[in-house]
Amino acid sequence: MNRYVFYPFIMVSFINLLLFVPYILIQARFSGAVTSMIVGSVIGTIFVYMYTGALARFPGKGLPEILKLHCPQWLVSITMICSAIMWWFGTTIIVVTYALLINRFFNPDANPTLILIMLILACGYAATRSTLSVMYVIEIGIIVNAPIIIFILFKAVRSTQLNWDSIHVVANYVTEMPTLTAVAAASYIFTGYINLSLFNRLLPPNFRFKFRWVYPLFGILILLVSFFVPIGFHGTVAVNEYIYIWSITADSLIMQYGFIERVLFLFLIVFLNLTLIYTMSGWHQAMESIKSSFRNYKPEIDSPRTPISNYVIVGIFIVLTFLYLQFANEKNGIIITTYWLVVRMFVEGIIVVAVFILSRWRSKST
């Protein structure tokens, strides 16, 4: 069952490559990005240990059930609505970014709106399934795609085009003070633990979190590769010129003996899968958060029938995502994402601390 904890963590760690996290960090490469990565890693590691340790005292319960045990209904409803907005918006940024990415790198003649409609219809249908079904899809997606992504990252690190002098130059700016936006971006890679707010419902009463030291280790490794490898490929100055920095980096790689010569195509395909899975998971959690804001809602992890309310809520998500595309482009998308990352870090911090305190109260009362 520990794999149900690790899969969402891997998914979020990898998806940072599409969420402008490397771009935001690279913008601050001479003004505190390295220090911000250290601070973000520390914050992420503390949150991982606090949240998993707290949830271990509430076996089989998600965040809504925990709050309903100790808080008034109005506070639970407000928290769940805010949580739903955070989940919907975070995943919508990803799926809209990917629709624009396809237009830029795969087929410039393709209509981003048409691409987005196909993506969100697939994600929307999958998000209406039961929580257990969603976890099964995440599991299959990670097992299929994670080895390919690790292969691409490993190939980039081992490439002869990687200039270690450029990496060394940027690493020397470790004495610069961290910035809030860079810390928020760096800490995002560790934020997969927050998926337990819903998926803790799947864990049995005798469940114990194991190998928690793997989460910070894996997150730090992905963070270092995400930030330093593009600098090694494009130099300390030119790296600043690209928005989709990892797509450009993947396009610099060639598989000498593979049947697909350009790694970019492989990169876009696996991240298409990851985008669909991530959006499905985020919308499902946002949907469950909205339903949990009502007093009489009783969650089911594997309901045999799909409630009509699922289609209604996800249908609203689809419409809002379509409207977001009409407003968003690369320029304001980065600005919006930067603000969202900062807000997310503080909201998650409040949730983690609140659940941690509630778990202490539970221990004293039993």
C-alpha positions in Angstrom: 0.0 0.0 0.0 3.0 2.3 0.4 3.0 2.5 -3.4 -0.3 4.4 -3.2 1.7 7.1 -1.4 4.7 7.1 -3.7 2.9 7.2 -7.1 1.3 10.6 -6.6 4.7 11.9 -5.3 6.5 10.7 -8.4 3.7 12.1 -10.6 4.0 15.6 -9.1 7.8 15.6 -9.1 7.9 14.9 -12.8 5.1 17.2 -13.8 7.1 20.2 -12.6 8.8 20.3 -15.9 5.6 21.5 -17.5 4.6 23.9 -14.8 7.3 26.5 -15.5 9.1 25.5 -12.3 12.6 25.2 -14.1 11.8 28.5 -15.9 11.1 30.4 -12.7 14.2 29.0 -11.0 16.4 29.8 -14.0 15.1 33.4 -14.0 16.6 33.6 -10.5 19.8 31.7 -11.2 22.0 34.7 -10.3 19.8 36.0 -7.5 19.1 33.2 -5.0 17.8 30.2 -7.0 20.3 27.8 -5.5 19.6 29.0 -1.9 15.9 28.9 -2.6 16.2 25.3 -3.7 17.9 24.4 -0.4 15.1 26.2 1.5 12.4 24.7 -0.6 13.8 21.2 -0.1 13.9 21.7 3.7 10.3 23.0 3.7 9.1 20.2 1.5 10.8 17.5 3.6 9.4 18.9 6.8 5.9 19.0 5.3 6.2 15.4 4.0 7.1 14.1 7.5 4.6 16.2 9.3 1.7 15.3 7.0 2.3 11.6 6.7 3.0 11.4 10.5 -0.3 13.2 11.2 -2.4 11.1 8.7 -1.1 7.9 10.2 -3.3 8.8 13.3 -6.4 9.0 11.0 -6.3 5.7 9.1 -8.8 5.5 6.3 -9.9 9.1 6.6 -9.3 11.9 4.1 -8.9 15.6 4.9 -12.7 16.3 4.9 -13.4 13.5 7.4 -10.6 14.7 9.7 -11.8 18.3 9.7 -15.4 17.2 10.3 -14.3 15.4 13.5 -12.9 18.6 15.0 -14.2 21.7 13.2 -17.5 23.4 12.6 -19.3 22.6 9.3 -18.9 26.2 8.0 -15.1 26.0 8.4 -15.0 22.6 6.7 -17.0 23.9 3.8 -14.8 26.9 3.3 -11.6 24.8 3.5 -13.0 22.2 1.0 -14.1 24.9 -1.5 -10.7 26.6 -1.3 -9.0 23.2 -1.7 -11.2 22.4 -4.8 -10.2 25.7 -6.4 -6.5 25.1 -5.7 -6.7 21.6 -7.2 -8.7 22.6 -10.3 -6.5 25.6 -11.0 -3.2 23.8 -10.6 -4.2 21.0 -13.0 -5.8 23.4 -15.4 -2.6 25.3 -15.8 -0.9 22.0 -16.8 -3.4 20.9 -19.4 -3.6 24.3 -21.0 0.2 24.6 -21.1 0.4 21.2 -22.8 -2.2 22.2 -25.4 -0.1 25.3 -26.2 3.1 23.1 -26.1 1.7 20.8 -28.8 0.9 23.8 -31.0 4.5 25.1 -30.6 6.5 21.8 -31.0 4.4 19.1 -32.6 2.1 20.8 -35.1 2.1 24.7 -35.5 -1.0 24.5 -37.7 -3.0 22.7 -35.0 -5.7 24.6 -33.2 -4.9 24.8 -29.4 -8.6 25.0 -28.6 -9.3 21.8 -30.4 -6.4 20.1 -28.7 -7.5 21.3 -25.3 -11.1 20.1 -25.9 -9.9 16.6 -26.7 -7.6 16.6 -23.6 -10.2 17.9 -21.1 -13.0 15.6 -22.4 -10.7 12.5 -21.7 -9.6 13.9 -18.3 -13.1 14.9 -17.4 -14.5 11.4 -18.0 -11.7 9.7 -16.1 -12.1 12.1 -13.2 -15.7 11.1 -12.7 -14.7 7.5 -11.9 -14.3 6.2 -8.3 -11.3 7.1 -6.2 -10.0 3.5 -6.3 -10.3 3.5 -10.2 -8.4 6.8 -10.3 -5.6 5.4 -8.2 -5.4 2.3 -10.5 -5.0 4.6 -13.5 -2.3 6.6 -11.7 -0.5 3.4 -10.9 -0.6 2.1 -14.5 0.5 5.5 -15.8 3.5 5.8 -13.5 4.6 2.2 -14.1 4.5 2.8 -17.9 5.9 6.4 -18.1 8.3 6.8 -15.2 11.0 4.5 -16.6 11.0 6.5 -19.9 11.2 9.9 -18.1 14.0 8.6 -15.9 15.8 7.4 -19.1 15.4 10.8 -20.7 16.8 12.6 -17.6 19.6 10.0 -17.3 20.5 10.5 -21.0 20.5 14.3 -20.5 22.9 14.0 -17.5 25.2 11.7 -19.3 25.2 13.7 -22.5 28.6 15.0 -23.8 26.8 18.3 -24.7 26.4 19.0 -21.0 28.8 21.9 -20.0 29.7 21.3 -16.3 31.5 24.7 -16.2 28.2 26.5 -16.7 26.6 24.4 -13.9 29.6 25.2 -11.7 29.3 28.9 -12.3 25.6 29.0 -11.3 26.2 26.8 -8.3 28.7 29.3 -7.0 25.8 31.7 -6.4 24.8 29.7 -3.3 25.4 32.7 -1.1 22.7 34.8 -2.6 19.5 35.3 -0.5 16.5 33.1 -1.4 13.4 34.7 -3.0 9.8 33.8 -2.2 8.8 32.8 -5.8 11.9 30.6 -6.2 11.3 28.9 -2.8 7.6 28.3 -3.8 8.7 26.8 -7.1 11.3 24.6 -5.6 9.0 23.3 -2.9 6.4 22.3 -5.4 8.4 19.3 -6.4 7.8 17.8 -2.9 4.1 18.5 -2.8 2.9 15.1 -3.9 2.2 14.3 -0.3 -0.8 16.6 -0.3 -2.6 14.0 -2.5 -3.0 12.0 0.7 -5.8 14.5 1.6 -8.0 12.2 -0.5 -6.1 9.0 -1.1 -5.6 8.4 2.6 -9.1 7.0 2.3 -7.6 4.0 0.5 -5.2 3.1 3.2 -6.2 0.3 5.6 -6.4 0.8 9.4 -3.1 -1.0 10.2 -1.2 1.0 7.5 2.3 2.3 8.4 4.2 4.8 6.2 7.5 3.3 5.3 10.6 4.5 3.5 9.7 8.2 4.0 13.4 9.1 3.6 13.0 8.2 -0.1 10.6 11.2 -0.8 13.1 14.0 0.0 15.9 12.1 -1.7 13.9 11.6 -4.8 12.6 15.2 -4.8 16.0 16.7 -4.4 17.4 14.6 -7.2 14.6 15.7 -9.6 15.0 19.3 -8.5 18.7 19.4 -9.2 18.3 17.8 -12.6 15.4 20.0 -13.5 17.4 23.2 -12.7 21.0 22.4 -13.6 20.7 20.3 -16.8 19.2 23.0 -19.0 21.9 25.4 -17.8 24.5 22.8 -18.7 23.0 22.5 -22.2 22.3 26.1 -23.1 24.8 28.1 -21.0 24.4 30.5 -18.1 23.0 33.3 -20.4 21.2 31.7 -23.3 19.2 29.4 -21.0 17.2 32.5 -20.1 15.7 32.8 -23.6 13.4 29.8 -23.5 10.0 29.4 -21.9 9.6 25.7 -22.5 13.1 25.1 -21.4 12.8 21.3 -21.0 11.2 20.8 -24.4 14.1 22.6 -26.0 16.6 20.6 -23.9 14.9 17.3 -24.9 15.1 18.5 -28.6 18.9 18.8 -28.1 19.1 15.0 -27.4 19.3 12.3 -30.1 18.9 8.6 -29.6 21.7 7.2 -31.7 20.4 3.6 -31.9 16.7 4.2 -31.4 13.9 4.0 -34.0 12.9 7.5 -32.8 15.9 9.8 -33.4 14.7 13.0 -31.7 14.1 12.6 -28.0 11.6 15.5 -28.1 8.9 13.2 -29.6 9.4 10.7 -26.8 9.4 13.5 -24.3 6.1 15.0 -25.6 4.4 11.6 -25.7 5.2 10.6 -22.1 4.3 14.0 -20.8 1.0 13.8 -22.7 0.3 10.7 -20.7 1.5 12.4 -17.5 -0.6 15.5 -18.2 -3.8 13.4 -18.7 -3.2 11.4 -15.5 -2.3 14.5 -13.4 -5.3 16.4 -14.6 -7.6 13.5 -14.0 -6.3 13.1 -10.5 -6.5 16.8 -9.7 -10.1 17.2 -11.0 -11.2 14.1 -9.2 -9.8 15.5 -5.9 -11.4 18.9 -6.6 -14.7 17.2 -7.3 -14.5 15.2 -4.1 -13.6 18.3 -2.2 -16.7 20.1 -3.4 -18.9 17.1 -2.6 -17.3 16.9 0.9 -18.2 20.5 1.6 -21.8 19.3 2.2 -22.7 18.1 5.7 -24.4 14.8 4.7 -21.9 13.6 2.1 -20.6 10.1 2.7 -17.6 9.2 0.6 -17.3 5.9 -1.2 -13.9 4.7 -2.5 -15.3 2.3 -5.1 -18.9 3.1 -5.8 -20.5 0.8 -8.4 -22.5 3.6 -10.0 -21.2 7.1 -11.0 -23.4 9.8 -9.4 -24.9 12.5 -11.6 -23.2 15.1 -9.4 -19.8 13.9 -10.7 -20.7 14.7 -14.3 -22.2 18.1 -13.3 -19.1 19.2 -11.3 -16.6 18.0 -13.8 -18.6 19.6 -16.6 -18.2 22.9 -14.8 -14.4 22.3 -14.6 -14.4 21.6 -18.4 -16.2 24.9 -19.2 -14.0 26.9 -16.9 -10.8 25.3 -18.4 -12.0 26.2 -21.9 -12.6 29.8 -20.8 -9.1 29.9 -19.2 -7.5 29.1 -22.5 -9.2 32.1 -24.1 -7.5 34.3 -21.5 -4.1 32.6 -21.1 -1.0 32.8 -23.2 2.6 32.1 -22.4 3.3 35.5 -20.9 0.4 35.8 -18.5 0.4 32.1 -17.9 3.8 32.3 -16.3 2.7 35.2 -14.1 -0.4 33.4 -13.0 1.5 30.2 -12.4 4.1 32.1 -10.2 1.3 33.6 -8.0 -0.4 30.2 -7.8 2.8 28.5 -6.7 3.2 31.1 -3.8 -0.4 30.8 -2.7 -0.2 27.0 -2.9 2.8 26.9 -0.6 1.1 28.9 2.1 -2.3 27.1 1.8 -0.6 23.7 2.0 1.5 24.9 5.0 -1.7 25.9 6.8 -3.3 22.5 6.0 -0.3 20.5 7.1 0.1 22.4 10.4 -3.7 22.2 11.1 -3.8 18.5 10.5 -0.6 18.0 12.5 -2.2 19.8 15.5 -5.4 17.9 15.2 -3.4 14.6 15.2 -1.7 15.7 18.5 -5.1 16.5 20.1 -6.4 13.1 19.0 -3.4 11.4 20.6 -4.0 13.1 23.9 -7.7 12.4 23.9 -7.3 8.6 23.3 
